[in-house]
Amino acid sequence: QVQLVESGGGLVQAGESLRLSCAGSGRSFSAYAMAWFRQAPGKEREFVAAIHWKNPLTYYGDSVKGRFIISRDNAKNTVYLQMSSLKPDDTAHYYCAADAAPTSVSMSSRSYDYWGQGTQVTVSA
């Protein structure tokens, strides 16, 4: 069983930055593809970013490209999401997810086996 715990959310003003963290359990963390998704009230869950389990390849949703950076520290079983130039449209509940048996990095939530409880990010205008 894999447990994921997100932290780092909060209330910020437009243009500011936040860094989210996701701490994972399990000895095989370095073999998991990891991703961030977000969901705003009344909207579908949206892919934000993902990172390969072996190499530094990263993938981003169109709405966050150039502003967000995903990274991971396998020694700490942690994945990060550095968010810059935040906009009110970035307001959502942010979830960390793990694909425990990846064959490729997916942008679909259906590919991810484990999810955290999420952390709220609110960006005021």
TORFIRO-311687 format. One record per atom (N, C-alpha, C): z, y, x. Coordinates in steps of 0.2 Angstrom, whole numbers, plus 5000, padded with zeros to 4 digits. Example, Ala and Ser with C-alpha at 12.3 -4.5 7.8 and 13.67 -1.06 7.14 Angstrom:
! TORFIRO-311687
503949725066/503949785062/503949845066/503549895064/503649955068/503950005064/
***
This chain:
! TORFIRO-311687
500049945004/500050005000/500050065004/499650115003/499650175006/499850235002/500350275005/500650335002/500350395005/500150445001/499950505004/500350565001/500550605005/500950665003/500650725005/500450765001/500150835002/500750885003/500550935007/501050995007/500551055009/500851115009/500551175011/500251225006/500251195000/499951244995/500451304993/500151344989/500551404988/500151464984/500451514984/500051574981/499851624986/499251644987/499051684992/498551734988/498351794992/497851844989/497151824992/496651844988/496051834990/495851854998/495551815001/495451835008/495851805013/496451785011/496951755015/496751675017/497251645021/497151575023/497751535021/497651475021/498151425020/497951355024/498451325026/498251255029/498651205025/498251155022/498551095018/498651045023/499151005022/499250945026/499350885021/499150825024/499250765020/499450705025/500050685024/500350635028/500350575025/500050525029/499950455026/500350405029/500450355025/500850295028/500350235030/500650185033/500150135035/499950135042/499950075045/499750065052/498950075053/498550075047/497850075048/497550145046/497950195046/497750255044/497150275048/497050265054/496450285058/495850245056/495850195052/495250165049/495050185042/495450235040/495250265033/494850325034/494350325029/493950385028/494450435024/494550495025/494950535022/494550595018/494850615013/494450675009/494950715006/494750775004/495150815000/494650834993/494950834988/494650844981/495150904978/494850934973/495250984969/495050984962/495551004958/495351004951/495751064948/495351104945/495551164941/495651144934/496051184930/496151164923/495551174919/495351124915/494751114911/494151104915/494251084921/493651064925/493650994928/493150974930/493150904933/493350904940/493550854943/493750844950/493150854954/493250894959/492750924964/492850904971/492350874974/492350854981/492450924985/492950924990/493050974994/492750965001/493050915004/492850895011/493050825013/492750795018/492950725020/492850715027/493150675030/493050665037/493050585039/492650575044/492450505046/493150475049/493150405049/493750375052/493750365059/493150365062/493050345069/492850405073/492450455071/492150505074/492250575071/492050625074/492250695071/491850715065/491350675063/490950695057/491350715051/491150775049/491450805043/490950825038/491150825032/490650835026/491050885021/490650935018/490950985014/490550995008/490951015003/490651034997/490251104998/489751114994/489351174995/489851244994/490251234989/490651294988/491151314993/491351274998/491851285003/491551285010/490851265011/490551265018/490651335021/490851335027/490851395031/491551425031/491951405026/492651435025/493251385026/493051315024/493551265025/493451215031/493951195034/493851145040/494351085038/494051025038/494450965038/494550935045/495150915046/495250885053/495850825052/495950785057/496350735056/496750725063/497350705063/497750685069/497950615068/497650565070/497850495069/498450475072/498650505077/499350495080/499850515075/499750555071/500250585066/500150555059/499650515058/499450495052/499350555047/498950605049/498950665045/498250695045/498050715039/497450755039/497550825036/497150865038/497250945037/496650975033/496751025030/496251065027/496451135028/496051165033/496151235035/495651275030/495951315026/495651355021/495651435023/495051465024/495051535025/494651565020/494651635020/494251675016/494351655009/494951635007/495051605000/494851654994/494651624989/494351664983/494751634977/494751684972/495151654966/494851594963/494151584964/493851514962/494151454966/494451464971/494751414975/495451384972/495651424967/496251404963/496151334960/496651294962/496551224959/497151184962/497251124959/497651074962/497251034967/497551024973/497150994979/497450924980/497050874980/497250804981/496950784988/497350744991/497150704997/496950634995/496450604998/496250534996/496050495002/496150435001/495950385007/495550325004/495050315008/494550255007/494850205012/495150155010/495450105015/494950055018/494350055015/493850005018/493150045018/493150095021/492450135021/491850095025/491350105022/490650085025/490250145027/490450205023/490150265025/490650315022/490550385023/490950435021/490650455014/491050455009/490850465002/491150534999/490750564995/490950624992/491050614985/491150544983/491250524976/492050504976/492350534971/493050514970/493150434969/492650404966/492650334964/492750294970/492550314976/492550274982/493250274985/493750314983/494350324986/494850284983/495250244987/495750194984/496450224983/496650274987/497350304986/497350374986/497750404982/497850474981/498550494981/498550554984/499250594983/499350624977/499950654976/500150684970/499850754969/499550784975/499250844975/499750904977/499450964978/499751024980/499351084977/499751124974/499351184970/499251234975/498651264974/498351324978/498151374972/498451434973/498351484968/498151544972/497551574971/497251634974/497251684969/497551744971/497551804966/497051854969/496751884964/496151934966/496451994969/
***
